[in-house]
Amino acid sequence: MEFTPRIIEDRMEEAAYTLRRLPNPPGSGAKGYGHSWPEYVHDAQQAYGYNETVMRVIPSATDIQKMDECIAWLRFISPDDARIVWLRGEGRHWRQVCIQAGCVRQTAWRRWVAALQTIANHLNKQNKLERRAAASKMPISKAAQTSVKPVFGRCSNRKWCRTSGAT
């Protein structure tokens, strides 16, 4: 599969949506200086479900795995660019992204596009190495060590070019 910046952008949006859907029940975070007793019912209207309920759709294991994969992709870029990519994945407006990143909109957009392209290039390179290793039935690390390096020689018109080793 060939990764493009658009595919990376869509996957980051899916990852942010999956992270929002993960269950986070009250009291699952840090306790701080509070108490450990559960909340009690103050009146009869709260006791029997007269309040509106919120239904949460818990993501599947595949969605969580894809989310973890996307979060791991952020290590390919700088932390500042990763923040911009993640904020855009969450659906934040450019104004909020610029405030968080501390730069103007054009710079934030340029860094976002460059970061998506960097991630796509890195993933495409990994896929190419995996395909090469699968074709030669070698481990990926061996395929990366024995990759074909171009040999530069002289062409007939005296300019440097990539050749098979002949001058």
GICOR-V34987 format. One record per helix or strand of 2 or more residues. SS is the DSSP state (2 for helix, 1 for strand). FROM is the first residue (numbers start at 1). TO is the last residue. If there is no record, write none. Layout:
BEGIN
ss:SS from:FROM to:TO
ss:SS from:FROM to:TO
END
This chain:
BEGIN
ss:2 from:5 to:21
ss:2 from:44 to:47
ss:2 from:61 to:76
ss:2 from:79 to:89
ss:2 from:94 to:101
ss:2 from:105 to:136
ss:2 from:140 to:145
ss:1 from:151 to:154
ss:1 from:160 to:163
END
